[in-house]
Amino acid sequence: MNLKENNMETKKYDFLIVGSGLYGATFNYIAKHTGKTCLILERRNHRGGNIYCDVQDEIPIHKYGAHIFHTHMKDIWDFVCSKCEMVPFINSPIANYKGEVYNLPFNMNTFSKLFNVFTPEEAKAAIEKEIADANISEPKNLEEQAISLVGKTIYKKLIKEYTEKQWGRDCKKLSPDIIKRLPVRFEYNNNYFNDIYQGIPKGGYNALIDTLIGDTEVLLDTNYLDNMEYWNSQANYIVYTGPIDEFFNYSEGQLEWRKVEFQTEKYNTKNYQGNAVVNYTSHNEPFTRSIEHKFFDYTGNGFNNNVTYVSKEYSTEWKPGEEPYYPVNNERNTAILKKYQELAIKYDNIIFGGRLGTYKYYDMDDTIKAAIDKAHEIIN
């Protein structure tokens, strides 16, 4: 059913959008620019969802973890660039394994240091020998899957302990499906993403969210689920971007998530770690990576300040009432999600979108595209 076919009683708003993150804000933009009325509810005390930036000393701090926009879709890139000024940024993270530093993703800079090789042929031969020596035909767990793809050396130093910190489990107890493939680049190229378009909004993502929301009213500190009946009476359509299992009061079971906790510290120095992203791939450090926020924008007013902000990320088990981050893709959750999807189909006037509403991890470009496509589908 689309909005033109909707014969429901006319209500105060065409769309009530639950959540002011990237999906909700993008949907709002398309709806507003086709003449529809919208109201946004946000349970947090700020707009923008997980891409919200807290600006300190003119440095945008990615409050909920680093977000780097990258896409191969020119139309999505053009859409974002028309809403805010994008600063070019190439993500070139490094890995710290017990004080040894390696480039990511796995590329010739990584292999030359790990195997003391220079040419792609030498690197391939070193990796293929380790794979052959392991003699794993049918991987039974993540450890065997990773070794069968890249060998023991890369697995030990750059995958094993980092992954265990991410998932809170021994790699031998994790499904091989988590790592179906590992990017291996036989060239000296530290660009983490293959996408042609990459960048970050100048001044942080708040500028993008502000444009997408425009003059639409946003009610902060407002939880839609606390008063669903009332809010449903206010709009013809509900765009719901909260957890899908919570919407149905966990009737089919509770979906599992991993969460991330952030410890952000201010340092009275111009440069703390010399790079935006450093992964810590051993158990020597309890956190998975550290982010130095000023390096996301070399053109920013705060880049040359003699202070800097660094966030350490800790991956932990999620509990109800906490902020969910990453869906746990296993057979149990897949079965539960399918039941919720079957329930959701019955609600013609409720759109489930975004990471939480679909129980799927999205890159930002896919989030924007999904919101644009859905808005046009409903409105046109």
TIGU-72821 format. One line per 4 residues: number of its first residue (from 1); their letters; for each residue x, y, z of C-alpha. Coordinates in steps of 0.1 Angstrom, whole numbers. Example, Ala and Ser with C-alpha at 12.3 -4.5 7.8 and 13.67 -1.06 7.14 Angstrom:
<sites>
1	as	123 -45 78; 137 -11 71
</sites>
This chain:
<sites>
1	mnlk	0 0 0; 13 35 -8; 2 68 5; -20 76 -25
5	ennm	-39 44 -20; -42 49 17; -79 54 25; -74 57 63
9	etkk	-88 86 82; -67 117 77; -45 123 108; -23 151 120
13	ydfl	8 138 103; 15 117 72; 45 101 89; 55 96 125
17	ivgs	92 87 124; 106 68 154; 143 76 156; 164 105 143
21	glyg	193 84 130; 204 82 94; 174 61 82; 148 82 99
25	atfn	164 115 90; 167 105 53; 132 92 51; 120 125 66
29	yiak	140 145 40; 123 127 11; 89 128 26; 91 166 34
33	htgk	103 174 -1; 73 156 -16; 50 177 5; 43 153 34
37	tcli	41 162 71; 63 145 96; 70 143 133; 102 127 147
41	lerr	104 110 181; 138 105 196; 143 86 229; 178 100 234
45	nhrg	186 136 244; 201 144 210; 194 139 173; 214 118 149
49	gniy	214 83 164; 248 66 163; 264 91 139; 259 120 164
53	cdvq	291 140 170; 299 158 203; 321 188 195; 348 196 220
57	deip	376 221 214; 364 224 178; 370 186 174; 340 165 164
61	ihky	340 134 186; 322 104 171; 303 96 203; 292 61 192
65	gahi	323 50 174; 340 60 142; 318 65 111; 335 68 77
69	fhth	312 73 48; 321 52 17; 302 41 -13; 304 29 -49
73	mkdi	270 45 -57; 275 78 -73; 238 89 -68; 241 83 -30
77	wdfv	274 101 -29; 259 131 -48; 229 130 -25; 251 133 6
81	cskc	274 160 -10; 243 181 -18; 234 181 19; 268 190 35
85	emvp	304 196 27; 323 164 25; 360 163 34; 381 136 17
89	fins	392 109 41; 409 76 33; 406 51 61; 441 36 67
93	pian	440 18 100; 470 2 116; 472 -28 139; 492 -30 171
97	ykge	501 -66 182; 521 -65 214; 540 -34 202; 544 -46 166
101	vynl	527 -23 141; 511 -36 108; 490 -20 81; 454 -29 75
105	pfnm	437 -42 55; 461 -72 48; 483 -59 20; 519 -60 8
109	ntfs	529 -35 35; 516 -61 60; 531 -91 43; 565 -76 38
113	klfn	568 -71 76; 553 -104 85; 571 -126 61; 601 -105 51
117	vftp	590 -105 14; 589 -78 -13; 570 -91 -43; 533 -103 -45
121	eeak	546 -137 -57; 567 -141 -26; 538 -131 -4; 513 -155 -21
125	aaie	538 -183 -18; 543 -177 20; 506 -176 26; 497 -205 4
129	keia	524 -226 21; 508 -220 55; 474 -228 42; 487 -260 27
133	dani	505 -270 59; 473 -265 79; 455 -290 56; 420 -278 65
137	sepk	394 -291 40; 362 -283 59; 365 -256 86; 346 -264 117
141	nlee	350 -231 135; 362 -195 129; 398 -204 137; 400 -231 111
145	qais	381 -209 86; 406 -180 90; 437 -202 88; 423 -219 57
149	lvgk	420 -184 41; 452 -166 52; 474 -190 71; 485 -192 108
153	tiyk	508 -161 110; 482 -136 99; 455 -154 120; 476 -154 151
157	klik	487 -118 151; 459 -99 134; 427 -120 137; 426 -144 167
161	eyte	427 -123 198; 410 -92 182; 381 -114 172; 379 -130 206
165	kqwg	377 -95 222; 350 -86 197; 328 -116 203; 337 -125 239
169	rdck	343 -161 229; 372 -184 219; 376 -185 181; 372 -223 182
173	klsp	337 -217 196; 327 -192 169; 310 -202 137; 331 -203 105
177	diik	303 -183 88; 314 -151 107; 345 -150 84; 334 -162 50
181	rlpv	362 -143 33; 391 -121 43; 403 -93 21; 439 -100 10
185	rfey	455 -73 -12; 487 -82 -30; 496 -45 -36; 510 -17 -14
189	nnny	477 -1 -7; 465 9 28; 431 21 17; 407 0 39
193	fndi	377 4 16; 375 -3 -21; 347 22 -27; 356 51 -51
197	yqgi	338 77 -30; 350 82 6; 348 111 30; 334 126 62
201	pkgg	312 157 67; 332 187 75; 325 195 112; 310 161 118
205	ynal	278 143 109; 255 167 128; 257 189 97; 243 161 75
209	idtl	215 152 101; 205 189 105; 200 192 67; 181 160 64
213	igdt	158 169 93; 154 205 84; 125 222 101; 107 190 111
217	evll	98 189 148; 119 165 168; 107 155 203; 138 144 223
221	dtny	137 121 254; 105 106 240; 100 68 238; 74 59 212
225	ldnm	69 25 229; 58 41 262; 26 54 245; 22 36 212
229	eywn	-16 39 211; -15 77 213; 13 81 188; -3 58 163
233	sqan	-34 80 164; -13 109 153; -1 97 119; -11 77 89
237	yivy	22 59 88; 48 49 114; 84 47 104; 99 26 132
241	tgpi	137 23 135; 139 9 170; 145 -28 179; 120 -50 161
245	deff	117 -75 189; 110 -47 214; 82 -34 192; 64 -68 196
249	nyse	72 -69 233; 96 -98 227; 67 -122 220; 88 -144 198
253	gqle	120 -142 219; 147 -117 225; 173 -111 197; 209 -110 208
257	wrkv	233 -81 202; 269 -71 209; 274 -37 224; 304 -13 224
261	efqt	314 9 254; 336 39 248; 361 55 271; 370 90 258
265	ekyn	399 109 272; 413 143 265; 451 146 261; 470 179 263
269	tkny	490 171 232; 486 179 195; 491 143 184; 485 112 205
273	qgna	487 82 182; 494 96 148; 464 80 131; 426 80 132
277	vvny	422 43 139; 445 18 157; 433 -18 162; 448 -36 192
281	tshn	449 -72 182; 462 -89 213; 447 -96 247; 473 -74 263
285	epft	448 -46 259; 412 -51 269; 399 -27 242; 396 -35 205
289	rsie	407 -2 191; 414 34 198; 401 64 178; 418 98 176
293	hkff	390 120 164; 409 150 151; 425 129 123; 391 125 106
297	dytg	393 161 93; 427 176 85; 409 208 74; 390 213 107
301	ngfn	396 242 131; 405 218 158; 431 198 140; 460 220 150
305	nnvt	449 225 186; 473 214 213; 446 190 227; 432 158 213
309	yvsk	405 133 221; 410 96 220; 382 70 224; 390 34 234
313	eyst	363 8 224; 354 -22 245; 332 -49 230; 309 -65 255
317	ewkp	277 -86 258; 245 -67 254; 218 -67 281; 182 -53 279
321	geep	181 -16 285; 216 -10 270; 224 3 235; 225 -25 209
325	yypv	252 -23 182; 259 -54 162; 234 -82 155; 246 -117 163
329	nner	240 -137 132; 234 -173 142; 207 -199 137; 188 -190 168
333	ntai	185 -153 160; 178 -159 123; 148 -181 133; 135 -155 158
337	lkky	139 -127 132; 119 -146 107; 90 -148 131; 91 -110 137
341	qela	93 -104 100; 61 -124 95; 44 -104 122; 56 -71 106
345	ikyd	41 -79 72; 6 -77 88; 11 -40 96; 4 -22 64
349	niif	10 13 79; 42 5 99; 76 6 81; 104 -12 99
353	ggrl	137 3 89; 173 8 98; 198 -14 117; 175 -20 147
357	gtyk	143 -23 129; 156 -49 105; 182 -66 128; 208 -61 101
361	yydm	241 -42 101; 241 -16 74; 268 6 60; 257 42 58
365	ddti	253 44 21; 230 13 22; 210 29 50; 205 61 30
369	kaai	195 41 -2; 171 19 18; 154 50 33; 152 68 -1
373	dkah	138 37 -18; 112 30 8; 101 66 10; 95 67 -28
377	eiin	78 33 -27; 53 45 -1; 48 81 -14; 47 76 -51
</sites>
